[in-house]
């Protein structure tokens, strides 16, 4: 018997939309995080796009990459912001709190996998503080499982 993806275990697209909605609201309420989330030019579909991205990362359908872009674009969007100080920790804290508010499963292994993903993702997003010019092109949307990041070496092999 195989384990469900984190996406399935969370409750699918509706759960990820609740998560991204709660996370966005919590970031706006944070005195230091609110600035990037309150720009007038922020895409009005940001919450839905974020839900699609997280959904794909956590094992859901490839809706984000099929319609909206790849991981390179997401990293570029966050690049060139300089030293972020403790914003990454604050962002992760809001994510953990948003999981509670979105009524995602309380299973400790599930919550640990979510936290580990967000801690990795924050480091990925702040990894290009000076410019977006060194972000490699064509990076696929990452996949995160109960065991962490799936890489080309750790991806399941086809049995053809």
Phi, psi and omega in degrees: 000128182266153180282143177292158174294163176299324177300310179296315182297324179294330183120014175075201185304316179300322180292320180290328175292320175298318180297311182292326178295312179295319181297315179300314179298317180293322177294321177296327182281346180276126185301331181262330181277341190294333185304306181293339182268356184247008179297140178296333182271007177297130180305126180297344177263016183308314183297317179292320178296318179296318178299318179295319179296306179300321179301313179295315179303319186273012173105008178276190182296155182278043181296319182298306184292332179287327186246335194237343179140197182237183182293326178303316179297321179293315180295317179301322180300330183260354184282163175072023182262001181075193180293126183267000179057230182263017181298327178298316178296317180297319179299315179296318178300318178296323179297315179297315178295322179296324177298322176295310183295330179277001179059041174286157182306142182274358182313124184301322179293321178296312181296323177295320178295319178297313180297316180299319177300310185294324177296319176295314183298319179299315179297323178297317184285330180263009183286357180227067188291335187269326186195158175270000184292336181261010176282121181299144178280153171073020178289127179288158174300127181293160175240132181240132180240183176304332183262003178112202184292132174269121177250172180304322180288329184262358179294143178300139180273146176291148180256033180289000000 
